[in-house]
Amino acid sequence: MTVISDRFTRLLQEHDLFLTEGAIIERIRRETDFPLDPHVLNAGFIYDPDQRILLKELYTGYIDAGREAGLPMLLLAPTWRATPPRLFAAGLPEVKQYSLDAISFMRELQNDAGNYGEKLLVGGLTGPKGDAYDSRDGIPTHEAVVFHTEQIQALAAAGVDYFMAATLPTLPEAIGIAQAMASTGIPYIISFVLRPTGSLFDGAPLQRAIDTIDNAVSPAPYGYMGNCVHPRNFNTALEKSLFIPQPDLADTPNDSHLPRIIGLQANTSDAPHEELNDASSLLGDDPDKFTNAMLDVVISHPWMKIFGGCCGSNNQHILMLGEKLHKC
C-alpha cells in the first residue's frame, strides 16, 4: 500500500516562495561529453558510477543555491522519459525497480543536505509520450491514462512527495496524465509548454486547459505551471489568456484561471522552441537578466510561489534568483 505523505501540502502552505531546480538534461547535453540515451535521456545515469557522480553534482549545485537563499526547494527525479517501453528499449530495469532506484537516489541527495533536507521535496517527474514540442505526437485521453499509469503507480510506490507532469504540449494527454496521478491520492502539478499566444502547442487556450482539467479530474491538480518558456513570453501568454472570447463576454477579460497557475520553470532565451532545439550553441540570458525577467513575473502575479529554470539555466541562475526572491 502506498503511504501518502502530506509534506508537500504542509510545506506549500507554510512558505510563500519555493525554488525548483534549473536545467539538468540540457546541461548534460551542452556541458559534458556524456551521451544522452536516445530513449530515456539521463535516466540511466543513476547506474553508471561516473554519470551518477555528474548527476549528483548537478543536483547538489541547485540544492546549495536553495540553501544559500534560505528557500525551500522542489526537486524532480530523473524520470521524465522513464516509461516502461523506453526503459525496455534502453536496456534498463523495469519501471517498478527503476522508480525505486531513482527515488532512492533523490533521497540520498536529500539526506546529504543535512538540516536543509527538511525543506526539500522529492517529486516524480513525467512527460508526454512523444515529442514535447510537436502537438502531432500527443495522444488521446483514454490512451494517455493507459500509457502513463504504470510509471505513475511505480513512482507512487517508490514514495514520492508529489508528482509533476512537465512540458505537456496537448490538452487531451494532459487530462489523461492528471487522471492517472489523481488516482494515487498524491498531490500533483500539471505544467504546460506554452506559446506566447496564451495557448498550448495544440492550440488549446490556457484558460480552457485549466478549466477542463479542474472539472474533469478529481482531485484536481494542486496547481498548474509553465515550463520551457522565457519569462517575457510567459507573461505575454498569461496576458493573452485573459482575453479568450467567452459567450456574450467577448471583450471582457477573464482572470478566474490565473490563481491556479502557481509557478514557472523558465528558459533563459526567448527564442522559439524550434530554434532552441536546433541551435548548435547554448542560447540565453545571463543570470542577472534572467532573474530580472523572472522578478517581473513575481511582481505581476504575486500568488505564484514556485520558480526555477529550464533550458539555458544553471546553478548560478538559480542562486541569483533565490537571493532576489528571498528579498521579496
Secondary structure, DSSP 4 states (H G I P E B T S, - for coil): -PPPP-HHHHHHHH-S-EEE---SHHHHHHH-SPPPBTTTBTGGGGTSHHHHHHHHHHHHHHHHHHHHHT--EEEE-S-TT--HHHHHHHTPPPHHHHHHHHHHHHHHHHHHTGGGGGGEEEEEEE--SS-TT-GGG---HHHHHHHHHHHHHHHHHHT-SEEEEEEE--HHHHHHHHHHHHTTT--EEEEE-B-TTSBBTTS-BHHHHHHHHHHHSSSPPSEEEEEEE-HHHHHHHHHHHTT---TT-TTS---TTGGGEEEEEE-S--S-HHHHHH-SS-----HHHHHHHHHHHHHH-TT--EEEE-TT--HHHHHHHHHHHHT-
